Amino acid sequence: MTPQARTVLRHLVQEGSITPMVAAGIYKVRSLPRRICDLKDAGIKVETELRKDATGQRYAFYTLPQGERRRFAHLAK
């Protein structure tokens, strides 16, 4: 797993969700969909919901189900 994918997973475990704006702004991850694919390829269940912001711009909202958060809780420390 790439370092960026591990960073995204750690954030998902700690916060439960992530958006492309958060990933780019905080972690400098510019290709969040690719990192989510990396996590899914590793067998991690990440849920995707398409949302619209106040201006009508669509974006993906990624969440980590509670069971997966418990499974990777050791990464939150």
PQR file with spaces between the fields and no chain letter, atoms N, CA, C, O and H, PARSE charges and radii, in Angstrom:
ATOM       1  N    MET     1       0.849   -1.176    0.000 -0.4000 1.5000
ATOM       2  CA   MET     1       0.000    0.000    0.000 -0.0000 2.0000
ATOM       3  C    MET     1       0.899    1.245    0.000  0.5500 1.7000
ATOM       4  O    MET     1       1.911    1.293    0.698 -0.5500 1.4000
ATOM       5  N    THR     2       0.516    2.227   -0.779 -0.4000 1.5000
ATOM       6  CA   THR     2       1.326    3.437   -0.889 -0.0000 2.0000
ATOM       7  C    THR     2       1.245    4.267    0.401  0.5500 1.7000
ATOM       8  O    THR     2       0.291    4.132    1.167 -0.5500 1.4000
ATOM       9  H    THR     2      -0.307    2.188   -1.346  0.4000 1.0000
ATOM      10  N    PRO     3       2.232    5.112    0.634 -0.5600 1.5000
ATOM      11  CA   PRO     3       2.179    5.981    1.818  0.2800 2.0000
ATOM      12  C    PRO     3       0.931    6.876    1.824  0.5500 1.7000
ATOM      13  O    PRO     3       0.337    7.100    2.879 -0.5500 1.4000
ATOM      14  N    GLN     4       0.537    7.382    0.663 -0.4000 1.5000
ATOM      15  CA   GLN     4      -0.658    8.218    0.611 -0.0000 2.0000
ATOM      16  C    GLN     4      -1.909    7.413    0.942  0.5500 1.7000
ATOM      17  O    GLN     4      -2.805    7.918    1.617 -0.5500 1.4000
ATOM      18  H    GLN     4       1.020    7.200   -0.193  0.4000 1.0000
ATOM      19  N    ALA     5      -1.981    6.176    0.478 -0.4000 1.5000
ATOM      20  CA   ALA     5      -3.134    5.327    0.791 -0.0000 2.0000
ATOM      21  C    ALA     5      -3.189    5.060    2.292  0.5500 1.7000
ATOM      22  O    ALA     5      -4.272    5.053    2.877 -0.5500 1.4000
ATOM      23  H    ALA     5      -1.253    5.766   -0.071  0.4000 1.0000
ATOM      24  N    ARG     6      -2.051    4.843    2.915 -0.4000 1.5000
ATOM      25  CA   ARG     6      -2.007    4.647    4.371 -0.0000 2.0000
ATOM      26  C    ARG     6      -2.466    5.911    5.104  0.5500 1.7000
ATOM      27  O    ARG     6      -3.168    5.831    6.112 -0.5500 1.4000
ATOM      28  H    ARG     6      -1.171    4.848    2.440  0.4000 1.0000
ATOM      29  N    THR     7      -2.068    7.063    4.594 -0.4000 1.5000
ATOM      30  CA   THR     7      -2.489    8.334    5.185 -0.0000 2.0000
ATOM      31  C    THR     7      -4.003    8.497    5.094  0.5500 1.7000
ATOM      32  O    THR     7      -4.645    8.912    6.059 -0.5500 1.4000
ATOM      33  H    THR     7      -1.498    7.128    3.775  0.4000 1.0000
ATOM      34  N    VAL     8      -4.570    8.172    3.941 -0.4000 1.5000
ATOM      35  CA   VAL     8      -6.017    8.262    3.751 -0.0000 2.0000
ATOM      36  C    VAL     8      -6.724    7.277    4.679  0.5500 1.7000
ATOM      37  O    VAL     8      -7.731    7.625    5.295 -0.5500 1.4000
ATOM      38  H    VAL     8      -4.049    7.835    3.157  0.4000 1.0000
ATOM      39  N    LEU     9      -6.213    6.064    4.785 -0.4000 1.5000
ATOM      40  CA   LEU     9      -6.809    5.072    5.674 -0.0000 2.0000
ATOM      41  C    LEU     9      -6.763    5.547    7.121  0.5500 1.7000
ATOM      42  O    LEU     9      -7.749    5.411    7.846 -0.5500 1.4000
ATOM      43  H    LEU     9      -5.394    5.781    4.285  0.4000 1.0000
ATOM      44  N    ARG    10      -5.645    6.097    7.546 -0.4000 1.5000
ATOM      45  CA   ARG    10      -5.516    6.602    8.911 -0.0000 2.0000
ATOM      46  C    ARG    10      -6.565    7.697    9.170  0.5500 1.7000
ATOM      47  O    ARG    10      -7.196    7.723   10.226 -0.5500 1.4000
ATOM      48  H    ARG    10      -4.844    6.207    6.958  0.4000 1.0000
ATOM      49  N    HIS    11      -6.738    8.583    8.209 -0.4000 1.5000
ATOM      50  CA   HIS    11      -7.746    9.641    8.357 -0.0000 2.0000
ATOM      51  C    HIS    11      -9.153    9.038    8.445  0.5500 1.7000
ATOM      52  O    HIS    11      -9.959    9.454    9.277 -0.5500 1.4000
ATOM      53  H    HIS    11      -6.226    8.562    7.350  0.4000 1.0000
ATOM      54  N    LEU    12      -9.440    8.064    7.589 -0.4000 1.5000
ATOM      55  CA   LEU    12     -10.757    7.424    7.615 -0.0000 2.0000
ATOM      56  C    LEU    12     -11.019    6.734    8.952  0.5500 1.7000
ATOM      57  O    LEU    12     -12.139    6.774    9.461 -0.5500 1.4000
ATOM      58  H    LEU    12      -8.785    7.726    6.913  0.4000 1.0000
ATOM      59  N    VAL    13     -10.006    6.111    9.516 -0.4000 1.5000
ATOM      60  CA   VAL    13     -10.155    5.443   10.811 -0.0000 2.0000
ATOM      61  C    VAL    13     -10.428    6.484   11.906  0.5500 1.7000
ATOM      62  O    VAL    13     -11.289    6.277   12.760 -0.5500 1.4000
ATOM      63  H    VAL    13      -9.096    6.079    9.103  0.4000 1.0000
ATOM      64  N    GLN    14      -9.700    7.587   11.876 -0.4000 1.5000
ATOM      65  CA   GLN    14      -9.842    8.604   12.914 -0.0000 2.0000
ATOM      66  C    GLN    14     -11.120    9.412   12.767  0.5500 1.7000
ATOM      67  O    GLN    14     -11.790    9.690   13.761 -0.5500 1.4000
ATOM      68  H    GLN    14      -9.000    7.755   11.182  0.4000 1.0000
ATOM      69  N    GLU    15     -11.467    9.794   11.547 -0.4000 1.5000
ATOM      70  CA   GLU    15     -12.578   10.723   11.323 -0.0000 2.0000
ATOM      71  C    GLU    15     -13.842   10.061   10.771  0.5500 1.7000
ATOM      72  O    GLU    15     -14.942   10.584   10.949 -0.5500 1.4000
ATOM      73  H    GLU    15     -10.923    9.568   10.739  0.4000 1.0000
ATOM      74  N    GLY    16     -13.693    8.921   10.108 -0.4000 1.5000
ATOM      75  CA   GLY    16     -14.844    8.214    9.559 -0.0000 2.0000
ATOM      76  C    GLY    16     -15.157    8.545    8.118  0.5500 1.7000
ATOM      77  O    GLY    16     -15.799    7.754    7.426 -0.5500 1.4000
ATOM      78  H    GLY    16     -12.799    8.495    9.964  0.4000 1.0000
ATOM      79  N    SER    17     -14.706    9.722    7.644 -0.4000 1.5000
ATOM      80  CA   SER    17     -14.996   10.112    6.265 -0.0000 2.0000
ATOM      81  C    SER    17     -13.905   11.042    5.748  0.5500 1.7000
ATOM      82  O    SER    17     -13.110   11.589    6.512 -0.5500 1.4000
ATOM      83  H    SER    17     -14.185   10.365    8.205  0.4000 1.0000
ATOM      84  N    ILE    18     -13.892   11.206    4.409 -0.4000 1.5000
ATOM      85  CA   ILE    18     -12.944   12.123    3.782 -0.0000 2.0000
ATOM      86  C    ILE    18     -13.523   12.574    2.448  0.5500 1.7000
ATOM      87  O    ILE    18     -14.272   11.844    1.799 -0.5500 1.4000
ATOM      88  H    ILE    18     -14.538   10.762    3.788  0.4000 1.0000
ATOM      89  N    THR    19     -13.163   13.787    2.052 -0.4000 1.5000
ATOM      90  CA   THR    19     -13.560   14.337    0.762 -0.0000 2.0000
ATOM      91  C    THR    19     -12.294   14.725   -0.003  0.5500 1.7000
ATOM      92  O    THR    19     -11.224   14.849    0.592 -0.5500 1.4000
ATOM      93  H    THR    19     -12.555   14.381    2.579  0.4000 1.0000
ATOM      94  N    PRO    20     -12.409   14.915   -1.310 -0.5600 1.5000
ATOM      95  CA   PRO    20     -11.231   15.341   -2.076  0.2800 2.0000
ATOM      96  C    PRO    20     -10.638   16.660   -1.572  0.5500 1.7000
ATOM      97  O    PRO    20      -9.420   16.833   -1.595 -0.5500 1.4000
ATOM      98  N    MET    21     -11.473   17.583   -1.121 -0.4000 1.5000
ATOM      99  CA   MET    21     -10.966   18.868   -0.622 -0.0000 2.0000
ATOM     100  C    MET    21     -10.125   18.683    0.637  0.5500 1.7000
ATOM     101  O    MET    21      -9.082   19.319    0.787 -0.5500 1.4000
ATOM     102  H    MET    21     -12.463   17.443   -1.102  0.4000 1.0000
ATOM     103  N    VAL    22     -10.566   17.828    1.526 -0.4000 1.5000
ATOM     104  CA   VAL    22      -9.812   17.551    2.751 -0.0000 2.0000
ATOM     105  C    VAL    22      -8.504   16.851    2.400  0.5500 1.7000
ATOM     106  O    VAL    22      -7.445   17.217    2.909 -0.5500 1.4000
ATOM     107  H    VAL    22     -11.413   17.311    1.404  0.4000 1.0000
ATOM     108  N    ALA    23      -8.577   15.850    1.534 -0.4000 1.5000
ATOM     109  CA   ALA    23      -7.382   15.097    1.156 -0.0000 2.0000
ATOM     110  C    ALA    23      -6.334   15.999    0.512  0.5500 1.7000
ATOM     111  O    ALA    23      -5.145   15.887    0.811 -0.5500 1.4000
ATOM     112  H    ALA    23      -9.438   15.553    1.121  0.4000 1.0000
ATOM     113  N    ALA    24      -6.775   16.892   -0.371 -0.4000 1.5000
ATOM     114  CA   ALA    24      -5.840   17.791   -1.049 -0.0000 2.0000
ATOM     115  C    ALA    24      -5.336   18.874   -0.106  0.5500 1.7000
ATOM     116  O    ALA    24      -4.147   19.191   -0.096 -0.5500 1.4000
ATOM     117  H    ALA    24      -7.741   16.983   -0.614  0.4000 1.0000
ATOM     118  N    GLY    25      -6.237   19.438    0.681 -0.4000 1.5000
ATOM     119  CA   GLY    25      -5.860   20.557    1.545 -0.0000 2.0000
ATOM     120  C    GLY    25      -4.975   20.187    2.709  0.5500 1.7000
ATOM     121  O    GLY    25      -4.035   20.913    3.032 -0.5500 1.4000
ATOM     122  H    GLY    25      -7.203   19.180    0.673  0.4000 1.0000
ATOM     123  N    ILE    26      -5.260   19.067    3.345 -0.4000 1.5000
ATOM     124  CA   ILE    26      -4.509   18.679    4.542 -0.0000 2.0000
ATOM     125  C    ILE    26      -3.309   17.803    4.204  0.5500 1.7000
ATOM     126  O    ILE    26      -2.212   18.005    4.724 -0.5500 1.4000
ATOM     127  H    ILE    26      -6.024   18.477    3.083  0.4000 1.0000
ATOM     128  N    TYR    27      -3.532   16.820    3.319 -0.4000 1.5000
ATOM     129  CA   TYR    27      -2.511   15.803    3.073 -0.0000 2.0000
ATOM     130  C    TYR    27      -1.809   15.921    1.729  0.5500 1.7000
ATOM     131  O    TYR    27      -0.887   15.157    1.442 -0.5500 1.4000
ATOM     132  H    TYR    27      -4.423   16.655    2.896  0.4000 1.0000
ATOM     133  N    LYS    28      -2.235   16.871    0.902 -0.4000 1.5000
ATOM     134  CA   LYS    28      -1.663   17.060   -0.442 -0.0000 2.0000
ATOM     135  C    LYS    28      -1.875   15.827   -1.330  0.5500 1.7000
ATOM     136  O    LYS    28      -1.080   15.561   -2.231 -0.5500 1.4000
ATOM     137  H    LYS    28      -2.984   17.492    1.134  0.4000 1.0000
ATOM     138  N    VAL    29      -2.947   15.084   -1.069 -0.4000 1.5000
ATOM     139  CA   VAL    29      -3.318   13.929   -1.897 -0.0000 2.0000
ATOM     140  C    VAL    29      -4.210   14.465   -3.005  0.5500 1.7000
ATOM     141  O    VAL    29      -5.355   14.843   -2.754 -0.5500 1.4000
ATOM     142  H    VAL    29      -3.593   15.300   -0.336  0.4000 1.0000
ATOM     143  N    ARG    30      -3.701   14.501   -4.216 -0.4000 1.5000
ATOM     144  CA   ARG    30      -4.430   15.085   -5.342 -0.0000 2.0000
ATOM     145  C    ARG    30      -5.322   14.079   -6.049  0.5500 1.7000
ATOM     146  O    ARG    30      -6.279   14.467   -6.721 -0.5500 1.4000
ATOM     147  H    ARG    30      -2.771   14.194   -4.420  0.4000 1.0000
ATOM     148  N    SER    31      -5.025   12.803   -5.910 -0.4000 1.5000
ATOM     149  CA   SER    31      -5.797   11.773   -6.600 -0.0000 2.0000
ATOM     150  C    SER    31      -6.474   10.853   -5.577  0.5500 1.7000
ATOM     151  O    SER    31      -6.139    9.674   -5.465 -0.5500 1.4000
ATOM     152  H    SER    31      -4.248   12.488   -5.365  0.4000 1.0000
ATOM     153  N    LEU    32      -7.420   11.412   -4.846 -0.4000 1.5000
ATOM     154  CA   LEU    32      -8.105   10.629   -3.827 -0.0000 2.0000
ATOM     155  C    LEU    32      -8.820    9.406   -4.401  0.5500 1.7000
ATOM     156  O    LEU    32      -8.748    8.339   -3.791 -0.5500 1.4000
ATOM     157  H    LEU    32      -7.692   12.370   -4.937  0.4000 1.0000
ATOM     158  N    PRO    33      -9.508    9.506   -5.546 -0.5600 1.5000
ATOM     159  CA   PRO    33     -10.153    8.294   -6.085  0.2800 2.0000
ATOM     160  C    PRO    33      -9.169    7.143   -6.316  0.5500 1.7000
ATOM     161  O    PRO    33      -9.511    5.980   -6.106 -0.5500 1.4000
ATOM     162  N    ARG    34      -7.960    7.468   -6.744 -0.4000 1.5000
ATOM     163  CA   ARG    34      -6.949    6.422   -6.956 -0.0000 2.0000
ATOM     164  C    ARG    34      -6.536    5.805   -5.634  0.5500 1.7000
ATOM     165  O    ARG    34      -6.369    4.589   -5.548 -0.5500 1.4000
ATOM     166  H    ARG    34      -7.682    8.413   -6.915  0.4000 1.0000
ATOM     167  N    ARG    35      -6.368    6.620   -4.605 -0.4000 1.5000
ATOM     168  CA   ARG    35      -6.000    6.094   -3.290 -0.0000 2.0000
ATOM     169  C    ARG    35      -7.129    5.249   -2.711  0.5500 1.7000
ATOM     170  O    ARG    35      -6.861    4.248   -2.047 -0.5500 1.4000
ATOM     171  H    ARG    35      -6.503    7.608   -4.675  0.4000 1.0000
ATOM     172  N    ILE    36      -8.376    5.625   -2.945 -0.4000 1.5000
ATOM     173  CA   ILE    36      -9.515    4.825   -2.492 -0.0000 2.0000
ATOM     174  C    ILE    36      -9.510    3.486   -3.220  0.5500 1.7000
ATOM     175  O    ILE    36      -9.790    2.452   -2.614 -0.5500 1.4000
ATOM     176  H    ILE    36      -8.593    6.439   -3.484  0.4000 1.0000
ATOM     177  N    CYS    37      -9.195    3.495   -4.513 -0.4000 1.5000
ATOM     178  CA   CYS    37      -9.080    2.231   -5.266 -0.0000 2.0000
ATOM     179  C    CYS    37      -7.970    1.357   -4.683  0.5500 1.7000
ATOM     180  O    CYS    37      -8.119    0.138   -4.596 -0.5500 1.4000
ATOM     181  H    CYS    37      -8.967    4.335   -5.005  0.4000 1.0000
ATOM     182  N    ASP    38      -6.863    1.977   -4.286 -0.4000 1.5000
ATOM     183  CA   ASP    38      -5.775    1.216   -3.650 -0.0000 2.0000
ATOM     184  C    ASP    38      -6.279    0.523   -2.388  0.5500 1.7000
ATOM     185  O    ASP    38      -5.969   -0.644   -2.145 -0.5500 1.4000
ATOM     186  H    ASP    38      -6.742    2.967   -4.356  0.4000 1.0000
ATOM     187  N    LEU    39      -7.060    1.251   -1.586 -0.4000 1.5000
ATOM     188  CA   LEU    39      -7.592    0.672   -0.355 -0.0000 2.0000
ATOM     189  C    LEU    39      -8.555   -0.473   -0.663  0.5500 1.7000
ATOM     190  O    LEU    39      -8.509   -1.522   -0.020 -0.5500 1.4000
ATOM     191  H    LEU    39      -7.312    2.198   -1.784  0.4000 1.0000
ATOM     192  N    LYS    40      -9.417   -0.265   -1.641 -0.4000 1.5000
ATOM     193  CA   LYS    40     -10.366   -1.317   -2.021 -0.0000 2.0000
ATOM     194  C    LYS    40      -9.637   -2.539   -2.566  0.5500 1.7000
ATOM     195  O    LYS    40     -10.022   -3.673   -2.281 -0.5500 1.4000
ATOM     196  H    LYS    40      -9.453    0.587   -2.163  0.4000 1.0000
ATOM     197  N    ASP    41      -8.583   -2.310   -3.352 -0.4000 1.5000
ATOM     198  CA   ASP    41      -7.783   -3.424   -3.871 -0.0000 2.0000
ATOM     199  C    ASP    41      -7.126   -4.213   -2.748  0.5500 1.7000
ATOM     200  O    ASP    41      -6.853   -5.404   -2.898 -0.5500 1.4000
ATOM     201  H    ASP    41      -8.271   -1.388   -3.584  0.4000 1.0000
ATOM     202  N    ALA    42      -6.870   -3.546   -1.615 -0.4000 1.5000
ATOM     203  CA   ALA    42      -6.270   -4.199   -0.454 -0.0000 2.0000
ATOM     204  C    ALA    42      -7.329   -4.899    0.403  0.5500 1.7000
ATOM     205  O    ALA    42      -7.007   -5.464    1.448 -0.5500 1.4000
ATOM     206  H    ALA    42      -7.091   -2.578   -1.494  0.4000 1.0000
ATOM     207  N    GLY    43      -8.591   -4.863   -0.037 -0.4000 1.5000
ATOM     208  CA   GLY    43      -9.648   -5.562    0.682 -0.0000 2.0000
ATOM     209  C    GLY    43     -10.351   -4.740    1.742  0.5500 1.7000
ATOM     210  O    GLY    43     -11.070   -5.289    2.576 -0.5500 1.4000
ATOM     211  H    GLY    43      -8.853   -4.404   -0.886  0.4000 1.0000
ATOM     212  N    ILE    44     -10.154   -3.434    1.722 -0.4000 1.5000
ATOM     213  CA   ILE    44     -10.778   -2.548    2.700 -0.0000 2.0000
ATOM     214  C    ILE    44     -12.083   -2.020    2.117  0.5500 1.7000
ATOM     215  O    ILE    44     -12.122   -1.543    0.983 -0.5500 1.4000
ATOM     216  H    ILE    44      -9.569   -2.987    1.044  0.4000 1.0000
ATOM     217  N    LYS    45     -13.142   -2.112    2.901 -0.4000 1.5000
ATOM     218  CA   LYS    45     -14.459   -1.676    2.434 -0.0000 2.0000
ATOM     219  C    LYS    45     -14.608   -0.170    2.669  0.5500 1.7000
ATOM     220  O    LYS    45     -14.693    0.286    3.809 -0.5500 1.4000
ATOM     221  H    LYS    45     -13.110   -2.500    3.822  0.4000 1.0000
ATOM     222  N    VAL    46     -14.637    0.583    1.585 -0.4000 1.5000
ATOM     223  CA   VAL    46     -14.850    2.026    1.652 -0.0000 2.0000
ATOM     224  C    VAL    46     -16.118    2.323    0.860  0.5500 1.7000
ATOM     225  O    VAL    46     -16.274    1.878   -0.277 -0.5500 1.4000
ATOM     226  H    VAL    46     -14.568    0.212    0.659  0.4000 1.0000
ATOM     227  N    GLU    47     -17.019    3.080    1.477 -0.4000 1.5000
ATOM     228  CA   GLU    47     -18.276    3.423    0.814 -0.0000 2.0000
ATOM     229  C    GLU    47     -18.156    4.797    0.158  0.5500 1.7000
ATOM     230  O    GLU    47     -17.507    5.695    0.694 -0.5500 1.4000
ATOM     231  H    GLU    47     -16.893    3.442    2.401  0.4000 1.0000
ATOM     232  N    THR    48     -18.790    4.953   -1.011 -0.4000 1.5000
ATOM     233  CA   THR    48     -18.745    6.200   -1.763 -0.0000 2.0000
ATOM     234  C    THR    48     -20.149    6.745   -1.936  0.5500 1.7000
ATOM     235  O    THR    48     -21.070    6.020   -2.314 -0.5500 1.4000
ATOM     236  H    THR    48     -19.318    4.223   -1.447  0.4000 1.0000
ATOM     237  N    GLU    49     -20.302    8.017   -1.657 -0.4000 1.5000
ATOM     238  CA   GLU    49     -21.581    8.698   -1.867 -0.0000 2.0000
ATOM     239  C    GLU    49     -21.303    9.968   -2.667  0.5500 1.7000
ATOM     240  O    GLU    49     -20.434   10.759   -2.300 -0.5500 1.4000
ATOM     241  H    GLU    49     -19.554    8.606   -1.350  0.4000 1.0000
ATOM     242  N    LEU    50     -22.034   10.159   -3.750 -0.4000 1.5000
ATOM     243  CA   LEU    50     -21.882   11.390   -4.517 -0.0000 2.0000
ATOM     244  C    LEU    50     -22.787   12.453   -3.920  0.5500 1.7000
ATOM     245  O    LEU    50     -23.971   12.220   -3.676 -0.5500 1.4000
ATOM     246  H    LEU    50     -22.739    9.516   -4.049  0.4000 1.0000
ATOM     247  N    ARG    51     -22.207   13.630   -3.688 -0.4000 1.5000
ATOM     248  CA   ARG    51     -22.937   14.751   -3.089 -0.0000 2.0000
ATOM     249  C    ARG    51     -22.757   15.985   -3.958  0.5500 1.7000
ATOM     250  O    ARG    51     -21.939   16.001   -4.878 -0.5500 1.4000
ATOM     251  H    ARG    51     -21.246   13.820   -3.886  0.4000 1.0000
ATOM     252  N    LYS    52     -23.536   17.022   -3.651 -0.4000 1.5000
ATOM     253  CA   LYS    52     -23.393   18.313   -4.311 -0.0000 2.0000
ATOM     254  C    LYS    52     -23.156   19.373   -3.249  0.5500 1.7000
ATOM     255  O    LYS    52     -23.780   19.361   -2.188 -0.5500 1.4000
ATOM     256  H    LYS    52     -24.200   17.009   -2.904  0.4000 1.0000
ATOM     257  N    ASP    53     -22.241   20.293   -3.551 -0.4000 1.5000
ATOM     258  CA   ASP    53     -22.011   21.388   -2.613 -0.0000 2.0000
ATOM     259  C    ASP    53     -23.026   22.507   -2.860  0.5500 1.7000
ATOM     260  O    ASP    53     -23.935   22.352   -3.676 -0.5500 1.4000
ATOM     261  H    ASP    53     -21.734   20.303   -4.413  0.4000 1.0000
ATOM     262  N    ALA    54     -22.875   23.611   -2.172 -0.4000 1.5000
ATOM     263  CA   ALA    54     -23.832   24.715   -2.258 -0.0000 2.0000
ATOM     264  C    ALA    54     -23.907   25.331   -3.658  0.5500 1.7000
ATOM     265  O    ALA    54     -24.921   25.929   -4.020 -0.5500 1.4000
ATOM     266  H    ALA    54     -22.137   23.737   -1.509  0.4000 1.0000
ATOM     267  N    THR    55     -22.850   25.186   -4.435 -0.4000 1.5000
ATOM     268  CA   THR    55     -22.837   25.742   -5.800 -0.0000 2.0000
ATOM     269  C    THR    55     -23.311   24.742   -6.839  0.5500 1.7000
ATOM     270  O    THR    55     -23.384   25.067   -8.024 -0.5500 1.4000
ATOM     271  H    THR    55     -22.027   24.700   -4.141  0.4000 1.0000
ATOM     272  N    GLY    56     -23.635   23.529   -6.408 -0.4000 1.5000
ATOM     273  CA   GLY    56     -24.085   22.499   -7.337 -0.0000 2.0000
ATOM     274  C    GLY    56     -22.973   21.604   -7.859  0.5500 1.7000
ATOM     275  O    GLY    56     -23.225   20.692   -8.647 -0.5500 1.4000
ATOM     276  H    GLY    56     -23.576   23.265   -5.445  0.4000 1.0000
ATOM     277  N    GLN    57     -21.751   21.858   -7.426 -0.4000 1.5000
ATOM     278  CA   GLN    57     -20.609   21.037   -7.847 -0.0000 2.0000
ATOM     279  C    GLN    57     -20.682   19.671   -7.186  0.5500 1.7000
ATOM     280  O    GLN    57     -20.867   19.575   -5.973 -0.5500 1.4000
ATOM     281  H    GLN    57     -21.547   22.599   -6.786  0.4000 1.0000
ATOM     282  N    ARG    58     -20.537   18.609   -7.981 -0.4000 1.5000
ATOM     283  CA   ARG    58     -20.578   17.259   -7.434 -0.0000 2.0000
ATOM     284  C    ARG    58     -19.209   16.860   -6.892  0.5500 1.7000
ATOM     285  O    ARG    58     -18.172   17.258   -7.422 -0.5500 1.4000
ATOM     286  H    ARG    58     -20.387   18.687   -8.967  0.4000 1.0000
ATOM     287  N    TYR    59     -19.232   16.069   -5.831 -0.4000 1.5000
ATOM     288  CA   TYR    59     -17.994   15.529   -5.267 -0.0000 2.0000
ATOM     289  C    TYR    59     -18.301   14.199   -4.588  0.5500 1.7000
ATOM     290  O    TYR    59     -19.451   13.900   -4.265 -0.5500 1.4000
ATOM     291  H    TYR    59     -20.075   15.746   -5.400  0.4000 1.0000
ATOM     292  N    ALA    60     -17.262   13.417   -4.382 -0.4000 1.5000
ATOM     293  CA   ALA    60     -17.415   12.120   -3.717 -0.0000 2.0000
ATOM     294  C    ALA    60     -17.137   12.284   -2.229  0.5500 1.7000
ATOM     295  O    ALA    60     -16.209   12.984   -1.823 -0.5500 1.4000
ATOM     296  H    ALA    60     -16.328   13.660   -4.644  0.4000 1.0000
ATOM     297  N    PHE    61     -17.959   11.624   -1.435 -0.4000 1.5000
ATOM     298  CA   PHE    61     -17.824   11.613    0.017 -0.0000 2.0000
ATOM     299  C    PHE    61     -17.562   10.159    0.395  0.5500 1.7000
ATOM     300  O    PHE    61     -18.435    9.307    0.230 -0.5500 1.4000
ATOM     301  H    PHE    61     -18.712   11.055   -1.766  0.4000 1.0000
ATOM     302  N    TYR    62     -16.370    9.872    0.899 -0.4000 1.5000
ATOM     303  CA   TYR    62     -15.957    8.508    1.200 -0.0000 2.0000
ATOM     304  C    TYR    62     -16.074    8.249    2.699  0.5500 1.7000
ATOM     305  O    TYR    62     -15.649    9.067    3.514 -0.5500 1.4000
ATOM     306  H    TYR    62     -15.660   10.564    1.034  0.4000 1.0000
ATOM     307  N    THR    63     -16.652    7.106    3.052 -0.4000 1.5000
ATOM     308  CA   THR    63     -16.769    6.745    4.462 -0.0000 2.0000
ATOM     309  C    THR    63     -16.223    5.333    4.687  0.5500 1.7000
ATOM     310  O    THR    63     -16.209    4.494    3.786 -0.5500 1.4000
ATOM     311  H    THR    63     -16.997    6.441    2.390  0.4000 1.0000
ATOM     312  N    LEU    64     -15.786    5.113    5.899 -0.4000 1.5000
ATOM     313  CA   LEU    64     -15.303    3.812    6.323 -0.0000 2.0000
ATOM     314  C    LEU    64     -16.324    3.255    7.305  0.5500 1.7000
ATOM     315  O    LEU    64     -16.532    3.847    8.364 -0.5500 1.4000
ATOM     316  H    LEU    64     -15.798    5.795    6.630  0.4000 1.0000
ATOM     317  N    PRO    65     -16.969    2.131    6.987 -0.5600 1.5000
ATOM     318  CA   PRO    65     -17.975    1.566    7.900  0.2800 2.0000
ATOM     319  C    PRO    65     -17.377    1.289    9.277  0.5500 1.7000
ATOM     320  O    PRO    65     -16.172    1.080    9.422 -0.5500 1.4000
ATOM     321  N    GLN    66     -18.244    1.295   10.273 -0.4000 1.5000
ATOM     322  CA   GLN    66     -17.807    1.134   11.665 -0.0000 2.0000
ATOM     323  C    GLN    66     -16.964   -0.128   11.877  0.5500 1.7000
ATOM     324  O    GLN    66     -15.968   -0.096   12.600 -0.5500 1.4000
ATOM     325  H    GLN    66     -19.222    1.465   10.155  0.4000 1.0000
ATOM     326  N    GLY    67     -17.359   -1.227   11.254 -0.4000 1.5000
ATOM     327  CA   GLY    67     -16.599   -2.469   11.405 -0.0000 2.0000
ATOM     328  C    GLY    67     -15.175   -2.348   10.889  0.5500 1.7000
ATOM     329  O    GLY    67     -14.243   -2.887   11.485 -0.5500 1.4000
ATOM     330  H    GLY    67     -18.168   -1.253   10.667  0.4000 1.0000
ATOM     331  N    GLU    68     -15.012   -1.642    9.782 -0.4000 1.5000
ATOM     332  CA   GLU    68     -13.676   -1.420    9.236 -0.0000 2.0000
ATOM     333  C    GLU    68     -12.882   -0.467   10.126  0.5500 1.7000
ATOM     334  O    GLU    68     -11.669   -0.614   10.271 -0.5500 1.4000
ATOM     335  H    GLU    68     -15.770   -1.204    9.298  0.4000 1.0000
ATOM     336  N    ARG    69     -13.561    0.500   10.718 -0.4000 1.5000
ATOM     337  CA   ARG    69     -12.864    1.418   11.628 -0.0000 2.0000
ATOM     338  C    ARG    69     -12.311    0.659   12.823  0.5500 1.7000
ATOM     339  O    ARG    69     -11.193    0.920   13.267 -0.5500 1.4000
ATOM     340  H    ARG    69     -14.547    0.620   10.600  0.4000 1.0000
ATOM     341  N    ARG    70     -13.091   -0.279   13.343 -0.4000 1.5000
ATOM     342  CA   ARG    70     -12.607   -1.100   14.467 -0.0000 2.0000
ATOM     343  C    ARG    70     -11.447   -1.983   14.015  0.5500 1.7000
ATOM     344  O    ARG    70     -10.463   -2.152   14.736 -0.5500 1.4000
ATOM     345  H    ARG    70     -14.000   -0.491   12.982  0.4000 1.0000
ATOM     346  N    ARG    71     -11.576   -2.541   12.818 -0.4000 1.5000
ATOM     347  CA   ARG    71     -10.548   -3.433   12.284 -0.0000 2.0000
ATOM     348  C    ARG    71      -9.183   -2.746   12.191  0.5500 1.7000
ATOM     349  O    ARG    71      -8.148   -3.375   12.413 -0.5500 1.4000
ATOM     350  H    ARG    71     -12.375   -2.404   12.233  0.4000 1.0000
ATOM     351  N    PHE    72      -9.191   -1.462   11.865 -0.4000 1.5000
ATOM     352  CA   PHE    72      -7.928   -0.724   11.681 -0.0000 2.0000
ATOM     353  C    PHE    72      -7.699    0.318   12.778  0.5500 1.7000
ATOM     354  O    PHE    72      -6.935    1.264   12.586 -0.5500 1.4000
ATOM     355  H    PHE    72     -10.032   -0.952   11.685  0.4000 1.0000
ATOM     356  N    ALA    73      -8.345    0.149   13.906 -0.4000 1.5000
ATOM     357  CA   ALA    73      -8.241    1.123   15.001 -0.0000 2.0000
ATOM     358  C    ALA    73      -6.792    1.338   15.450  0.5500 1.7000
ATOM     359  O    ALA    73      -6.441    2.423   15.914 -0.5500 1.4000
ATOM     360  H    ALA    73      -8.966   -0.620   14.062  0.4000 1.0000
ATOM     361  N    HIS    74      -5.966    0.327   15.314 -0.4000 1.5000
ATOM     362  CA   HIS    74      -4.559    0.453   15.726 -0.0000 2.0000
ATOM     363  C    HIS    74      -3.824    1.542   14.937  0.5500 1.7000
ATOM     364  O    HIS    74      -2.796    2.041   15.395 -0.5500 1.4000
ATOM     365  H    HIS    74      -6.250   -0.554   14.936  0.4000 1.0000
ATOM     366  N    LEU    75      -4.334    1.919   13.759 -0.4000 1.5000
ATOM     367  CA   LEU    75      -3.692    2.954   12.952 -0.0000 2.0000
ATOM     368  C    LEU    75      -3.986    4.360   13.473  0.5500 1.7000
ATOM     369  O    LEU    75      -3.279    5.310   13.136 -0.5500 1.4000
ATOM     370  H    LEU    75      -5.169    1.514   13.386  0.4000 1.0000
ATOM     371  N    ALA    76      -5.009    4.488   14.280 -0.4000 1.5000
ATOM     372  CA   ALA    76      -5.423    5.804   14.771 -0.0000 2.0000
ATOM     373  C    ALA    76      -4.503    6.334   15.862  0.5500 1.7000
ATOM     374  O    ALA    76      -4.581    7.508   16.225 -0.5500 1.4000
ATOM     375  H    ALA    76      -5.583    3.717   14.553  0.4000 1.0000
ATOM     376  N    LYS    77      -3.651    5.495   16.376 -0.4000 1.5000
ATOM     377  CA   LYS    77      -2.787    5.902   17.504 -0.0000 2.0000
ATOM     378  C    LYS    77      -1.499    6.497   17.027  0.5500 1.7000
ATOM     379  O    LYS    77      -0.662    6.890   17.839 -0.5500 1.4000
ATOM     380  H    LYS    77      -3.588    4.542   16.082  0.4000 1.0000
